[in-house]
Amino acid sequence: MAGIWKRGKYWRAEIRRGGYPHQWRTFDTKVEAEAWARRIESEMDRGTFVDRTEAERNTFGDLLQRYAEEVSSQKKGKAEEVLRIRKISQDPIAKYKVAALSGKVVADYRDRRLKGDARHRPVSGSTVSRELTLLSHVLNVARKEWGVHMDVNPVSVIRRPRENRARTRRLSPGEEQRILAELELSQRDEHGRFAEGGCRNEWALPAVIVAIETAMRRGEILSLSWADVFLDERFVRLHDTKNGEARDVPLSSRAAETLKSLPRNDSDLVFPISGEALKRVFMRACKRAGIADLHFHDLRHEATSRIAERLDNILELSAVTGHKSVQLLKRYYHPRATDLAKKLG
């Protein structure tokens, strides 16, 4: 039999039965306490009981924090995922108890992200889809490994937003010069103050040049250490790439000269700058240059297309970019129609 008694303003129901975990909850009224106790005991009698304690005790924000510490920390893109989790943790969905999560709650989150609000601008369908995939994985890990019971993963019952078309953005004539000009290091006056215009981060300009010349991803560039730079042989070695395989990336003369001119630092990283910092510096430079809709990752598209003009062998091209299949490589190769027309004669 369940024990039910009053404690201050609340009623506490407690069930102790052999072979089952200790169950207890507090309620506003005795009637609610008795109804809960009858339901739990009935489930135990029928052998259908599941322990909902963790789902009723933890908020979704608690799961997000634990996931960031235990799961995200082991991933290659941990910095970006942890940042994404922090943003989600600021949304009202993080305050819900896990037991209260439903398809409607997740759908409301989806719609808030797509429409935006007073504090946040609208985001694309692809961004929301990636966030929903993350939410789903957090809940699945909680169900399978942390003992957090849910009858169904609520993310699995809602509609996903339509994915954006694959980007084909390349640099237009003159855009490279304009963006590089805005990334030139800003000069200081006699009082040590930065002059107007230019960039205050000395690593942004060489990082962008290397990206344009090599087709390396932002994370690959920023994880590069001097021990893996071979200037005499003109290549760099990447040990931990997105596809899980190491690769050697050849350096053009421009890329090699850019790396050769860089100062050494105590961290042994070629570019001691965070991914978020580089992203923001690049965005601000684009804005000053009057360049719209250009992402840092678009430089990989630009570089792949340029390198493809010099390497006719598709195997050689994929060895440079690290793509495992022609289909993936095709997403990054965007030849200009005018250039193709010149080849046709």
N, C-alpha and C positions, 0 to 999 in steps of 0.2 A: 504494500500500500504506500501511496505517496504521502509524504509529510507536508502539511500546509499550515503555516502560522504567519502571524502578523509581525512585521518589524517596522516600527515607526509608522509612516504613512503607507507603506507598501505591504503586499502579501508575497511571501516566498513559498514556492513549491519545490520539493526535492524528492528525487526518486533514486533509490539505491537497490539494485537487483544484480544478483550474481551473473557474470558473463556479459554484463553491459557496463559502459562507462557511467560514472556518476553524472546525473542530470539535475540541473536546478535553474530556476529563472525567477525573476521578481515581476509582479504585476500590480496594477493600480487597484484591482478589486479581487475579492475572494472568488467570485464567479469565474473570472478569467483564469485564475490559477487552477481551479478545479477542472475547467475544460481542457487546459493544456495537459494536466497530469493524466486525465482519462485518455486523451489522444496518444500520448507517449506510451502509456502502459498497454493500450490496445495494440499498438504497433509491435511492442515487445512480445505480447502474447501471440501474435500472428507471424512473428519472425520477419517483419518487414521494416523494423526500426533502422534508421540511419542517424548517425550522430550529426546534428546540425549546429553544434556549439560553435565551431570555428566560423561558420558562415554567418551566424547571428552575432558573434562577438566582434568580428573584424569588418572594417570598412574596405571598400575597393581601394581607397588610398593606401591602406595598410599593405594590401597585396602588391600594389605598384612599387612601394618602397622596398619590400622584401625582394621582389623580382629584380629591381635595379641592383641590389646588393649581391644577390646570389646568382643570377642568371646573366643579366646584361654585362656584368663585370667580366664575364668570361668570353665575350664576343669581340670580334675584330672591330666592329663599329660601335663599341661601347659608349664612347663619348657622345655621339649623336643620339643614340637610343636613350641614354640617361637624360639628356636634355629634353627629348620628346616626352619622356615619362614625367619630368618635372612640370612641363606645360600641361599635360593631361591632369596631373594632380591638382592643378588650380581650377579645374572645371568642376561644376556641381556634382558630376557623376562620381567623383572620388569620395564624396561624403556619404554615399549610400552604403548601408550594410550589404554585405555580399548576398545575404538571404533575400534582400529586397530588389536585387537587380533583375530586370525583366527585359523582354524585347522592346517594350515601349521606352524604358529608360535609355537603352542604348540607341534606339532610333532618334530620340530627342537629342542625344549627344551628336549623332551624325548630322542632324539638321542644323543644330547650332553652329557646327564647324563649317558647313556649306554656306550658310547665310551670313555668318558673322554676327557680331553684336557691338555694343558701345565700346568695348575694350579690345576686341580682336577683329581683324579683317577677315573676310571670307577666304577660304582656302579651296584648292582644286579637289576634284573627285578622286584623283590619284593619291593625293595626300591623305584624305580621309580614309580611303581604302587601306593604305599602309598603317594608319593608326588603328583601324578596326582589326587588322591582322595582329597587331601587337596586343590589343585588349584581349582578343581571343586566346592568344598563346599564354598570356598571364593567367587567365581563368583555367585553361587546360592544365597548366603546371600546378595550380592550386588544387584542382580536383584530384589529379593523379598522384601528386607527391607531398602535398601539405595537409591532406585530410580535410579540405574545405568542400563540403558536400553541396552540389547543385544538381537538380534534376536534369537540367539541360543548359548548355552554354548559350546565354542569351544572344551573343553575337551571331550565332549560327542561324537564328530564326528571322533576321532582318534582311532587307534588300541592301546590297552594296551599291554605292554610287557609281555612275559610269566613269570608266577610266579615261584619262586624257589621251589624245593621240600622241604617239612618240614624237619627241622634239626633233626638229631638223634645222635648228638655228645655227647659222654660221656667221662669221664676221663679214660684214659688208666692206667694200673698199673704203679705206680710211679709218675704219673703226679701231683696228689694231693700233695704229699710230696715236689715235686720240686717247685710248685707254692707257697705253703705256706712258703717254705724256702726263696723265693725271696721277700715275703711280710713281713718278719721279720723286725722289726724296725732297721734302720741303726744306728750304734753307733757314738757318737761324740768323737773327740780327746780332748786333754787338752786345745786346743784353741777354742773349741766349733764348729769345722767344722765336717761335716758328713764324715764318712769313705766311701770308695767305696763299692758298692754293697748294697743289702738290699733296704728297702723302707723308705721314710721319712714321710709317712702319718700313724699315729698311729691307724687310724680307719679302714684301708683297710683289714688287716689280720683278725680281729674279724668279720667284715662284711662278708667276704668270708666264714669263718667257719660257721656262722649262716645260710648263704644261702645254703651251702651243707647239713646242718643238718635239716633244716626246710622246704625247697622248697618254701620259700617266694620270691616274686619278689623283684627286686632291689628297686623299689619305695616304696614297703611295708616296707622293712627293714629301709630305710632312713627316713620314716615318723613316725617310731615308737618312742613313748615318754615313759619316765620312769613311768608315771602314769598308763600305760597299760602293764607293765611288772610285772608278778606275779611269782617271783622266788620260793617262798615256794610251790605254787601249780603247778609250772613248766608249765606255758603257757603264751603267750602274746596275747593281744586282738587287732585286726585290725578293725578299725571303717570304713575306706573308702577304699575298695578294688576295683580292676578293674571291677568286675562284679556288683558292687554297693551294695553288701551285707557285713555286718560285719561278722567276724569269729574269733574264738579262735584257735590259733595254738599251739599245744603241743611242749614242748621243750625236746629234748634228754638230757641226762646227760652232754654231751659235750657242747651243745648249752647253757644250763643253767649255766655251769661253765664259759663259755666264757663271757656271759652277766654279771655275778656276778663280774668278774675281771675288768670290765670297769670302768673308772673314771666318776664321774658325772660332768655336765657342766651347765653353766647358761641358756642355751637355752631349757633345759629339753628334748632335743632330745637325743636318745641313741647314734645315729651316726651323729654328726654334720658335715656332708660332703655332697657336692652336687653330684647328679647322674653323671654328666659329669666328675667330678674329680675322682670318684670311677672307672668309666669306663676306664679313661686314665691310672690310676695307675695299674689297672688289666691288661690292654693291655701291658704296659711296663714290668710288672713282667713276663708275659707269654713270651715275647720276650727274656728277660734275661734267662729264664728257657729253652729256645729252644722248646717251646710248640706252635704249629701252629694251626690255625683255631679253637680257643677256645674263645667263647664269655661269658660274665658274665651270660647272660640268660641261657647258656647251663648248668649252675650249678643247675637250677631249674629242668631240665631234669634228671640230675644225682641224685639229691635229691629225686625226685618222684620215680625213679626206685629203689633206695635203700630202701625207706620207704615201697614201695609195697612188698618187700621181707619179711618185718616184719608184715605188716598188710594184712591179707588175705581178709578181708571184703572190697569190693570196695566202700561201703558207708563211711566207716571209712577213707579210703584213700582220697576220694573226699572231706571229711570234713577237712582234713589237708591241701590239696592243693588249695581248693576253686573252683574246676572245677564243673560246673553245669551239664555237661552231660558226659556220658561214652566216646563219640566220642572225646570230647576235652581232656579228661583225657588220652585217648590212644595216643595222640600226644606227651605226655610227659613221657610215660612209655615205656622204651626201655630195656627189659631184655636181658642180654648177652646169646647167644646160649649155651655157656659152662655151665653157671649157671643152665639153664633149663635142660641140659643134666644130671647134677648131681641130680636134683630132680627126673628125670625119673628112675634113678638107673641103 
